[in-house]
Amino acid sequence: MELSLIVVGAVIGAMSGFFGIGGGTMLVPALIFLGFDIKTAVGISVTQMVFSSVYGSWLNYRRGKLNLQEGTLIGVGGFVGALGSGWLLKVVPDIALEVAFVGVVALALYRFFHAVEPDPSLEHDLPARVLFGVGAGIGLFAISMGIGGSVLLTPILVGILHYPLKKAVSAGLFFVVFSSVSGLISLSVTGHIDYYHGVIVGVASLLGVQAGIRLASKTGNAKHKNALIVLYTVILALMLKKIFLG
């Protein structure tokens, strides 16, 4: 079992580093396949996300790919927005949330596909209120859907706000720091964290994150963008399947 968890952790970590995502969308099903129940799988997944997002964000910062000030504004906004997720779940039907999710991802994906990479020699500063607002909106919406939010953040930053691709991916992974730490605290208090297996997967993911970030830095913007489009298209297709087929 431990060897399987190490392999899974390394693979998920590589995906986190390359795509700038938490990895829970892939990790939870993998853990369930290995025999864990859903609640334990979620706890292990959140633990892994803390390891990969913190370490990956540090690596991105060292490489100059993470704007810490802007990333913090987005992250704090996400934390504040997530506080309203319970209210949103009460007043909005599940199907409406799912349809809205598909609409947001489809729009962002379309804009992301047609986005032109901004000139790296030019400064691309976004107002603090915009960054905070984007984070708050994603935090409110994503946590209500049970996802970390980075899968929405990157295409919105690139496709709608014309944020540089590499920095958007780094911002997406940094965004996971806020949601995963918050989730780890919450799940720890309620006794839903399997620390032993969580640490195994988390430590294994560190090697994967390093490899994923290194690969991302060596991948041209066009190829990196195409890989992200494939990932988002798969996620969109899975959500459509869930809506129409249950």
MIGU-235470 format. One record per residue: residue number from 1; residue in three letters; x negated, y, z of N, C-alpha, C in turn. Coordinates in steps of 0.02 Angstrom, whole numbers, plus 50000, padded with zeros to 5 digits. Layout:
! residues N
PT    n  res    n_X    n_Y    n_Z   ca_X   ca_Y   ca_Z    c_X    c_Y    c_Z
PT  NUM  ALA      X      Y      Z      X      Y      Z      X      Y      Z
...
! end
This chain:
! residues 246
PT    n  res    n_X    n_Y    n_Z   ca_X   ca_Y   ca_Z    c_X    c_Y    c_Z
PT    1  MET  49958  49940  50000  50000  50000  50000  49956  50063  50000
PT    2  GLU  49904  50063  50043  49861  50122  50048  49828  50139  49981
PT    3  LEU  49805  50087  49946  49772  50098  49882  49821  50129  49831
PT    4  SER  49883  50105  49831  49934  50133  49787  49947  50206  49803
PT    5  LEU  49949  50222  49867  49961  50291  49888  49904  50337  49868
PT    6  ILE  49842  50311  49871  49784  50350  49851  49787  50366  49777
PT    7  VAL  49805  50316  49737  49810  50326  49664  49865  50376  49648
PT    8  VAL  49923  50366  49679  49980  50410  49667  49963  50482  49688
PT    9  GLY  49931  50489  49747  49913  50555  49772  49865  50590  49725
PT   10  ALA  49816  50554  49698  49767  50584  49653  49800  50607  49588
PT   11  VAL  49846  50566  49561  49880  50584  49499  49925  50644  49509
PT   12  ILE  49964  50644  49563  50009  50701  49577  49968  50764  49590
PT   13  GLY  49912  50757  49625  49869  50814  49637  49842  50844  49573
PT   14  ALA  49823  50801  49525  49798  50825  49461  49852  50864  49424
PT   15  MET  49914  50840  49427  49969  50875  49395  49983  50941  49429
PT   16  SER  49977  50943  49495  49987  51005  49532  49935  51058  49511
PT   17  GLY  49872  51036  49507  49820  51083  49488  49826  51107  49416
PT   18  PHE  49845  51063  49371  49848  51081  49300  49910  51122  49284
PT   19  PHE  49968  51102  49312  50031  51135  49295  50050  51190  49345
PT   20  GLY  50018  51192  49404  50036  51242  49454  50102  51227  49487
PT   21  ILE  50115  51163  49501  50179  51143  49531  50164  51105  49596
PT   22  GLY  50217  51096  49636  50208  51060  49699  50199  50985  49688
PT   23  GLY  50236  50958  49641  50230  50887  49625  50284  50843  49654
PT   24  GLY  50327  50872  49697  50379  50832  49729  50427  50800  49680
PT   25  THR  50439  50832  49623  50485  50805  49573  50463  50736  49549
PT   26  MET  50396  50726  49546  50370  50662  49524  50352  50617  49583
PT   27  LEU  50330  50646  49639  50306  50606  49695  50362  50570  49731
PT   28  VAL  50417  50604  49743  50472  50572  49781  50497  50508  49746
PT   29  PRO  50512  50509  49680  50533  50447  49647  50479  50393  49650
PT   30  ALA  50415  50413  49645  50361  50364  49649  50359  50331  49717
PT   31  LEU  50368  50369  49770  50367  50341  49837  50427  50296  49849
PT   32  ILE  50485  50314  49823  50544  50271  49829  50531  50205  49794
PT   33  PHE  50498  50208  49736  50481  50148  49698  50434  50103  49739
PT   34  LEU  50391  50133  49780  50344  50095  49821  50377  50067  49884
PT   35  GLY  50440  50085  49896  50477  50056  49952  50495  50102  50008
PT   36  PHE  50479  50167  50003  50497  50214  50056  50569  50237  50047
PT   37  ASP  50602  50251  50103  50670  50280  50097  50664  50354  50079
PT   38  ILE  50719  50383  50058  50718  50450  50029  50694  50502  50080
PT   39  LYS  50715  50498  50142  50695  50548  50192  50620  50544  50207
PT   40  THR  50594  50483  50212  50522  50474  50224  50483  50499  50164
PT   41  ALA  50509  50484  50104  50475  50505  50042  50471  50581  50038
PT   42  VAL  50525  50615  50057  50525  50688  50056  50474  50715  50105
PT   43  GLY  50470  50685  50165  50421  50707  50215  50350  50698  50191
PT   44  ILE  50335  50642  50159  50268  50630  50132  50254  50679  50076
PT   45  SER  50304  50692  50035  50296  50738  49979  50280  50809  50003
PT   46  VAL  50315  50831  50054  50303  50898  50081  50233  50903  50110
PT   47  THR  50211  50850  50144  50143  50848  50172  50092  50854  50116
PT   48  GLN  50102  50816  50063  50056  50819  50006  50054  50888  49975
PT   49  MET  50112  50920  49970  50114  50986  49940  50075  51037  49980
PT   50  VAL  50075  51030  50047  50035  51075  50088  49960  51067  50071
PT   51  PHE  49938  51005  50068  49867  50992  50052  49849  51020  49984
PT   52  SER  49888  51001  49933  49870  51019  49864  49877  51094  49851
PT   53  SER  49929  51125  49878  49941  51196  49864  49890  51241  49898
PT   54  VAL  49873  51225  49961  49824  51266  49998  49755  51258  49966
PT   55  TYR  49734  51196  49954  49668  51185  49925  49664  51211  49854
PT   56  GLY  49717  51198  49815  49718  51221  49746  49717  51297  49741
PT   57  SER  49754  51330  49785  49756  51403  49784  49688  51433  49803
PT   58  TRP  49654  51400  49849  49586  51422  49868  49539  51416  49809
PT   59  LEU  49543  51360  49772  49501  51350  49713  49517  51402  49660
PT   60  ASN  49580  51415  49649  49600  51465  49599  49576  51535  49618
PT   61  TYR  49579  51550  49683  49555  51615  49707  49481  51622  49695
PT   62  ARG  49443  51569  49708  49371  51571  49697  49354  51581  49623
PT   63  ARG  49396  51553  49580  49385  51559  49508  49411  51625  49480
PT   64  GLY  49441  51666  49523  49467  51730  49500  49533  51725  49463
PT   65  LYS  49569  51669  49470  49631  51658  49434  49693  51675  49476
PT   66  LEU  49683  51688  49540  49739  51702  49585  49733  51773  49612
PT   67  ASN  49784  51814  49597  49788  51881  49627  49823  51873  49694
PT   68  LEU  49783  51875  49747  49809  51859  49814  49864  51907  49836
PT   69  GLN  49856  51971  49820  49906  52020  49841  49973  52008  49806
PT   70  GLU  49971  51999  49740  50033  51987  49703  50063  51920  49722
PT   71  GLY  50020  51869  49731  50046  51803  49750  50079  51804  49818
PT   72  THR  50051  51843  49864  50081  51848  49931  50149  51883  49928
PT   73  LEU  50155  51935  49887  50219  51969  49880  50273  51921  49854
PT   74  ILE  50254  51881  49804  50302  51832  49776  50319  51780  49829
PT   75  GLY  50267  51756  49864  50278  51704  49914  50321  51726  49972
PT   76  VAL  50307  51786  49998  50348  51813  50053  50420  51824  50029
PT   77  GLY  50427  51848  49968  50494  51855  49940  50530  51788  49936
PT   78  GLY  50494  51737  49916  50523  51670  49913  50544  51645  49982
PT   79  PHE  50503  51659  50032  50519  51638  50100  50583  51673  50124
PT   80  VAL  50588  51738  50111  50648  51776  50131  50710  51751  50093
PT   81  GLY  50701  51741  50028  50758  51718  49987  50782  51649  50009
PT   82  ALA  50736  51606  50029  50754  51538  50049  50798  51538  50111
PT   83  LEU  50793  51591  50152  50834  51594  50212  50908  51597  50196
PT   84  GLY  50925  51619  50135  50995  51623  50116  51021  51562  50079
PT   85  SER  50978  51511  50072  50998  51452  50033  51056  51415  50065
PT   86  GLY  51058  51413  50132  51114  51379  50166  51180  51413  50150
PT   87  TRP  51179  51479  50150  51240  51517  50133  51261  51503  50061
PT   88  LEU  51212  51503  50016  51228  51492  49945  51259  51423  49934
PT   89  LEU  51233  51373  49969  51260  51305  49963  51332  51301  49986
PT   90  LYS  51349  51343  50035  51417  51342  50062  51468  51374  50014
PT   91  VAL  51448  51426  49979  51496  51465  49939  51496  51447  49865
PT   92  VAL  51444  51412  49841  51439  51396  49770  51442  51320  49761
PT   93  PRO  51487  51295  49718  51492  51223  49705  51427  51195  49675
PT   94  ASP  51414  51130  49687  51353  51098  49662  51347  51104  49586
PT   95  ILE  51403  51093  49552  51400  51094  49478  51382  51163  49453
PT   96  ALA  51404  51216  49488  51388  51284  49467  51313  51297  49476
PT   97  LEU  51284  51271  49530  51212  51279  49541  51173  51242  49486
PT   98  GLU  51196  51182  49470  51161  51142  49420  51164  51175  49351
PT   99  VAL  51222  51201  49333  51229  51235  49269  51187  51298  49268
PT  100  ALA  51188  51335  49323  51147  51396  49327  51073  51379  49321
PT  101  PHE  51052  51324  49352  50982  51303  49348  50963  51288  49276
PT  102  VAL  51005  51252  49241  50992  51236  49170  50988  51300  49129
PT  103  GLY  51034  51347  49143  51033  51409  49105  50970  51450  49116
PT  104  VAL  50948  51454  49179  50888  51492  49195  50826  51460  49164
PT  105  VAL  50821  51393  49170  50763  51358  49142  50763  51363  49066
PT  106  ALA  50822  51357  49035  50827  51361  48962  50806  51430  48937
PT  107  LEU  50831  51482  48970  50814  51551  48950  50739  51564  48959
PT  108  ALA  50713  51544  49018  50642  51555  49032  50599  51515  48984
PT  109  LEU  50621  51454  48968  50583  51411  48921  50582  51442  48852
PT  110  TYR  50639  51469  48830  50642  51501  48765  50596  51562  48762
PT  111  ARG  50598  51604  48813  50555  51662  48815  50482  51642  48823
PT  112  PHE  50471  51589  48861  50403  51564  48871  50374  51539  48805
PT  113  PHE  50414  51505  48766  50392  51479  48701  50371  51535  48654
PT  114  HIS  50407  51590  48656  50394  51646  48610  50349  51699  48640
PT  115  ALA  50327  51688  48702  50286  51739  48736  50218  51745  48703
PT  116  VAL  50194  51807  48699  50127  51822  48673  50082  51836  48731
PT  117  GLU  50025  51802  48734  49978  51812  48789  49953  51884  48789
PT  118  PRO  49960  51919  48845  49938  51989  48849  49862  51995  48842
PT  119  ASP  49840  52052  48821  49769  52065  48814  49735  52061  48883
PT  120  PRO  49688  52013  48892  49656  52005  48958  49615  52066  48979
PT  121  SER  49597  52109  48932  49556  52168  48949  49599  52223  48979
PT  122  LEU  49665  52215  48974  49709  52266  49001  49736  52245  49069
PT  123  GLU  49745  52292  49114  49775  52277  49179  49849  52262  49169
PT  124  HIS  49873  52213  49207  49943  52195  49201  49974  52193  49271
PT  125  ASP  49983  52252  49298  50011  52257  49366  50086  52262  49362
PT  126  LEU  50119  52223  49404  50191  52227  49410  50208  52261  49476
PT  127  PRO  50262  52301  49477  50281  52335  49540  50293  52286  49596
PT  128  ALA  50277  52305  49656  50285  52262  49714  50357  52239  49722
PT  129  ARG  50404  52284  49710  50475  52267  49719  50497  52214  49668
PT  130  VAL  50467  52215  49609  50484  52165  49558  50457  52097  49579
PT  131  LEU  50395  52094  49602  50365  52031  49624  50403  52002  49683
PT  132  PHE  50419  52045  49732  50457  52022  49790  50526  51998  49769
PT  133  GLY  50559  52035  49725  50626  52017  49702  50627  51951  49664
PT  134  VAL  50577  51941  49622  50572  51877  49585  50564  51819  49634
PT  135  GLY  50518  51829  49683  50508  51777  49733  50570  51762  49773
PT  136  ALA  50606  51815  49793  50667  51807  49833  50721  51770  49794
PT  137  GLY  50729  51789  49731  50780  51756  49689  50764  51682  49679
PT  138  ILE  50701  51667  49666  50682  51597  49656  50687  51558  49721
PT  139  GLY  50667  51589  49777  50672  51556  49841  50744  51539  49858
PT  140  LEU  50789  51586  49848  50860  51575  49861  50888  51519  49818
PT  141  PHE  50872  51522  49754  50901  51475  49706  50868  51407  49709
PT  142  ALA  50802  51405  49711  50765  51342  49707  50776  51299  49769
PT  143  ILE  50771  51329  49828  50780  51290  49889  50851  51262  49892
PT  144  SER  50899  51299  49867  50968  51274  49864  50973  51213  49819
PT  145  MET  50927  51208  49769  50926  51151  49723  50880  51095  49747
PT  146  GLY  50845  51107  49803  50800  51056  49830  50734  51051  49793
PT  147  ILE  50711  51105  49762  50647  51105  49727  50604  51161  49754
PT  148  GLY  50538  51157  49741  50491  51205  49769  50495  51274  49739
PT  149  GLY  50513  51278  49675  50522  51343  49643  50469  51360  49592
PT  150  SER  50410  51329  49595  50357  51346  49548  50377  51329  49476
PT  151  VAL  50419  51278  49468  50440  51259  49401  50482  51314  49368
PT  152  LEU  50512  51358  49409  50548  51415  49383  50502  51476  49378
PT  153  LEU  50457  51482  49425  50416  51543  49430  50371  51553  49369
PT  154  THR  50335  51501  49349  50287  51509  49294  50319  51532  49229
PT  155  PRO  50372  51498  49204  50402  51522  49141  50433  51591  49147
PT  156  ILE  50458  51609  49205  50487  51676  49214  50432  51728  49212
PT  157  LEU  50376  51715  49246  50321  51763  49246  50293  51772  49176
PT  158  VAL  50283  51717  49140  50253  51721  49073  50303  51744  49021
PT  159  GLY  50362  51712  49020  50409  51724  48967  50448  51789  48973
PT  160  ILE  50462  51811  49033  50503  51870  49043  50463  51930  49066
PT  161  LEU  50414  51919  49111  50375  51975  49138  50307  51981  49105
PT  162  HIS  50292  51937  49056  50230  51941  49016  50168  51939  49059
PT  163  TYR  50169  51896  49109  50112  51885  49153  50063  51838  49118
PT  164  PRO  49997  51848  49126  49948  51803  49095  49959  51730  49117
PT  165  LEU  49954  51684  49069  49971  51614  49081  49932  51583  49138
PT  166  LYS  49866  51588  49137  49825  51556  49188  49841  51583  49257
PT  167  LYS  49852  51649  49262  49868  51678  49327  49938  51659  49349
PT  168  ALA  49983  51649  49302  50051  51629  49319  50051  51558  49348
PT  169  VAL  50011  51514  49318  50005  51445  49344  49977  51446  49415
PT  170  SER  49926  51488  49426  49896  51494  49492  49946  51522  49542
PT  171  ALA  49986  51571  49521  50037  51601  49564  50090  51549  49582
PT  172  GLY  50106  51505  49533  50155  51453  49546  50132  51405  49601
PT  173  LEU  50069  51385  49598  50043  51340  49650  50039  51376  49717
PT  174  PHE  50021  51440  49717  50018  51478  49780  50087  51486  49811
PT  175  PHE  50138  51492  49768  50207  51498  49791  50227  51436  49832
PT  176  VAL  50199  51378  49812  50215  51315  49846  50189  51315  49917
PT  177  VAL  50134  51353  49930  50106  51356  49998  50160  51378  50047
PT  178  PHE  50196  51430  50030  50246  51459  50075  50304  51410  50087
PT  179  SER  50330  51381  50033  50388  51336  50040  50368  51271  50074
PT  180  SER  50309  51244  50058  50289  51180  50087  50272  51185  50161
PT  181  VAL  50238  51238  50181  50222  51248  50252  50286  51256  50292
PT  182  SER  50332  51296  50265  50396  51305  50298  50433  51238  50304
PT  183  GLY  50432  51200  50250  50465  51134  50250  50432  51085  50298
PT  184  LEU  50365  51087  50302  50329  51042  50347  50347  51056  50420
PT  185  ILE  50351  51120  50438  50370  51139  50506  50440  51114  50522
PT  186  SER  50486  51126  50475  50556  51107  50486  50563  51031  50493
PT  187  LEU  50531  50994  50448  50537  50921  50449  50500  50891  50509
PT  188  SER  50446  50923  50531  50409  50899  50590  50453  50905  50652
PT  189  VAL  50488  50961  50658  50531  50972  50717  50586  50920  50720
PT  190  THR  50612  50900  50662  50667  50851  50660  50642  50779  50656
PT  191  GLY  50576  50769  50657  50548  50702  50659  50550  50664  50594
PT  192  HIS  50546  50699  50537  50551  50667  50472  50484  50664  50435
PT  193  ILE  50428  50671  50471  50363  50668  50439  50326  50604  50457
PT  194  ASP  50307  50565  50407  50265  50506  50416  50193  50531  50407
PT  195  TYR  50162  50549  50463  50096  50581  50459  50043  50536  50430
PT  196  TYR  50044  50473  50447  49992  50427  50424  49990  50423  50347
PT  197  HIS  50047  50406  50318  50050  50400  50245  50047  50469  50211
PT  198  GLY  50073  50519  50245  50071  50586  50216  50000  50612  50209
PT  199  VAL  49959  50599  50260  49889  50621  50257  49851  50581  50204
PT  200  ILE  49865  50517  50197  49832  50477  50145  49845  50507  50076
PT  201  VAL  49909  50519  50062  49927  50548  49997  49899  50618  49990
PT  202  GLY  49902  50657  50044  49878  50726  50041  49803  50731  50028
PT  203  VAL  49764  50691  50064  49691  50692  50055  49673  50668  49985
PT  204  ALA  49707  50615  49961  49694  50590  49893  49710  50643  49841
PT  205  SER  49761  50683  49855  49781  50734  49806  49729  50789  49798
PT  206  LEU  49685  50798  49848  49634  50850  49844  49587  50838  49785
PT  207  LEU  49567  50776  49775  49524  50759  49719  49560  50773  49653
PT  208  GLY  49624  50754  49652  49664  50765  49591  49673  50839  49576
PT  209  VAL  49685  50879  49627  49694  50951  49618  49631  50982  49588
PT  210  GLN  49574  50963  49614  49511  50990  49589  49502  50972  49515
PT  211  ALA  49518  50910  49497  49511  50888  49428  49561  50924  49383
PT  212  GLY  49623  50933  49409  49675  50967  49369  49658  51039  49356
PT  213  ILE  49632  51075  49406  49614  51145  49398  49555  51152  49351
PT  214  ARG  49508  51106  49357  49450  51108  49312  49472  51096  49239
PT  215  LEU  49518  51049  49230  49543  51035  49163  49581  51095  49136
PT  216  ALA  49621  51127  49179  49659  51186  49157  49613  51243  49135
PT  217  SER  49557  51251  49171  49511  51305  49154  49476  51292  49087
PT  218  LYS  49470  51229  49068  49437  51211  49006  49486  51204  48947
PT  219  THR  49550  51208  48963  49602  51201  48912  49621  51270  48885
PT  220  GLY  49622  51277  48820  49642  51340  48789  49713  51358  48806
PT  221  ASN  49728  51423  48803  49795  51446  48821  49850  51413  48780
PT  222  ALA  49837  51403  48715  49889  51374  48672  49905  51303  48693
PT  223  LYS  49853  51262  48705  49864  51193  48724  49894  51188  48794
PT  224  HIS  49872  51231  48839  49899  51232  48906  49973  51251  48905
PT  225  LYS  49989  51300  48864  50058  51322  48857  50101  51266  48829
PT  226  ASN  50077  51230  48778  50115  51176  48749  50127  51120  48800
PT  227  ALA  50078  51105  48841  50086  51054  48892  50139  51074  48942
PT  228  LEU  50139  51138  48961  50190  51163  49007  50260  51159  48976
PT  229  ILE  50265  51175  48912  50329  51172  48878  50356  51101  48878
PT  230  VAL  50313  51052  48867  50333  50982  48870  50360  50964  48939
PT  231  LEU  50323  50986  48991  50345  50972  49060  50413  51002  49074
PT  232  TYR  50423  51066  49057  50486  51099  49071  50543  51069  49030
PT  233  THR  50528  51047  48970  50580  51016  48928  50603  50951  48958
PT  234  VAL  50556  50912  48985  50574  50849  49018  50618  50862  49079
PT  235  ILE  50598  50912  49120  50637  50929  49179  50707  50953  49160
PT  236  LEU  50711  50993  49107  50776  51017  49083  50819  50959  49059
PT  237  ALA  50789  50911  49024  50826  50853  48999  50852  50811  49057
PT  238  LEU  50811  50802  49109  50832  50763  49167  50891  50797  49203
PT  239  MET  50889  50863  49207  50944  50899  49240  51008  50894  49198
PT  240  LEU  51002  50898  49133  51061  50890  49089  51090  50820  49096
PT  241  LYS  51046  50771  49101  51070  50702  49111  51108  50696  49176
PT  242  LYS  51081  50728  49228  51115  50725  49293  51184  50758  49291
PT  243  ILE  51189  50814  49254  51253  50849  49251  51305  50809  49213
PT  244  PHE  51285  50781  49156  51334  50748  49113  51344  50674  49127
PT  245  LEU  51293  50641  49156  51299  50570  49168  51302  50552  49243
PT  246  GLY  51288  50603  49285  51292  50590  49356  51229  50557  49383
! end
